[in-house]
Amino acid sequence: MENFLQVQKSTIALLGFDLFSDKQEMWKRPYRAMNVFGIAAIFPFILAAVIHNWKNVMLLADAMVALLITILGLFKFSMILYLRKDFKRLIVKFRLLMTNEADQGEEYAAIINEANKQDQRMCSIFRTCFLLAWALNSVLPFVRMGLSYWLAGHAEPELPFPCLFPWDIHILRNYALSFVWSAFASTGVVLPAVSLDTIFCSFTSNLCAFFKIAQYKVLRFRGENLEKSQATLNKVFALYQTSLDMCNDLNLCYQPIICAQFFISSLQLCMLGYLFSITFAQTEGVYYASFIATIIIQAYIYCYCGENLKTESALFEWAIYDSPWHESLGAGGASSSICRSLLISMMRAHHGFRITGYFFEANMEAFSSIVRTAMSYITMLRSFS
């Protein structure tokens, strides 16, 4: 149980503050958050590059990708600050419920531990992809300059982000400072994304574990008489309702984040897909391919977790159907109160719980729609080039 809490604290700590501290002590290591301020400061120069290259489709797409990345990174960081108390409250609720359920039996603790192991595996893959994209983004300028010098005998200075600075970056000192600033600011994109997305994955994994525990309990409930049967079922229904309430709290926190993530990811995919189709046989193609993979994985995590949460919450209906409810009704015949409770719970569980982004549901169908839409945009952009 402590692993869950430690993962959340360490994930938020990447941004330089402690989620569980008082407001005055929140910024334990403020220098770590300088990368976020760095990307906020470099934002106007990326916007200037977008405006400057608006007539060149390829350069414009490259600059627009960087602009969208900075917007999403700044938005996610602001949401972390805005929702700090809500995240803290949710994590405490999860910890209490996890401890309570694990103490009731080894089989329940095993379900929760398995969920956390799966969550850690997914988060490790996600972090690796993001760090790889960040590393390639930092190395790519040197690769471009090296190839340009080898083929043409001279090289134009390249930066991790396409920026238009008011100073001459052909001067070595100016270029060195600009490069360090851009590379440092790019971590301001990685850290908020990794923090928010991995926390969402942890929350949904444990919510699925709670729904599995509720299914396990209802499949194996026994009662010596009607009163004990009803009392046992009430506890199971209370667990299911508590899990639904926590799902609702999580959804309220993440609705604006998911909406922004899906909208910006769609635009990023179409532009990155266009750039990849142009540079497929070049060195830049490797960078764009890794970037596309990162964006797809990022959208996939929200859709996959949303789909799992919907499935596990809806399976409670079938758990009730398969449960030995008829064996606990007593010799006197069916209990109307128990039957009514079971029917109402089945009707509620039939719909499951849906993670939404205001206008859409985060599931695998939405993920497929994003990819298809991006392919359509790529075709449109290629027609303009």
C-alpha positions, 0 to 999 in steps of 0.5 A: 500500500505504501508503494502507491503513495510513494509513487504518487509523491515521487511523481509529483516531486519531479516538478519540484514541489511536495504534494503533501506539504503545506502551501508554504513548504510546497516548493521544496526544490524550486530550482527543479521547476525552473524548466517549466518557467523556461518553456514559458519564457521561450514560448513567444520565440516559438510563436514568432517562428510559427508566424515567420514560417507561415508560407512554408508548410514544412517549416510551419508544421515543425514550428506548430508542433513545438508550439502545441507541445509548449501549450500542452506542457504549460496547461498540464503544469497549471492544472497540477497546481490548480488541482493540487488539493484535489489530488492530495485528497484523492490519494488519501482516499485511495490509500485508506480504501486500499488499506481497509480492503487489504486488511480483510484478506490476502486475496484482496491484497493480492488483487491490489498488489497485482494492479499496482505491479501492472501500473508500474510496468505501464508507467515505466514504458511511458516514462521510457518513451518520453525520455527517449523522445526528449533525448532525441529532441536534444541530439537531433540538432547536432545530427542535422548540423553534422550531416549538413556540414558533411554534405555541403561543407557548412551548417546552419545552427539548429535548436531543439525547438524552432525559435526566432530569437532577436539575436544572432544565433550564428555567434557561438556564445549566443547559440550555446545559450539558446541551445541550453535554454531550449534543451532545459525548457523541453524538460518542462514539457516532459515532467508535467506530462509524465506526472499527470499521465502516470498518476491517472494510470495509477488511479484507474488501475486501483479503481479497477482493483476495487471493482474486481474486489467487489466482484469477488465478494459478491460472487462468494457472499454467503449468509446464514440467514436473510439478515446476514445476507443483506448485511454482507451485500450492503457492504459490497454495494457500499464498496462499489458505490464508493469506487463509483464516487471516486471515479466521479471525483477523478473524472471531474479532475481530469475532464479538462486535461483529457479534452486538451490532451485529445485535441492537441494530440490530434493536431500533433499527430497530423503534423508529425505524420506529415513531417514523417512522410516527408523525411521518411528516408532521412535522419529526421525520420527517426526523431519524428517516428519516436515523437509520433510513438510517444504521442500515440502512447500518451493518448492510448494510456487515457483511452486504455485506462478509460476502457478498462475502468468502464469494463470492470465497473460494468462486470459487476452486473455479471458478478451479481448474475453469477452470484449464489444469491438464491442460496442465501434467501432462507427456507422461507422463500425469496426475500423481496428486499435482497432481490430488489437490492440486486436488481437495482445494483445490476441496473446501475452496473449495466452502464458502468462508469465512463471517463469523459473529456466533456464532449467524448468518452475516453475509450478505444473507439475514441483512440481509433477516431484520433488516429483516423482523423490524423491520417485525414489531416496528413493527406490534406497537408500533403496536398498543400505542399 
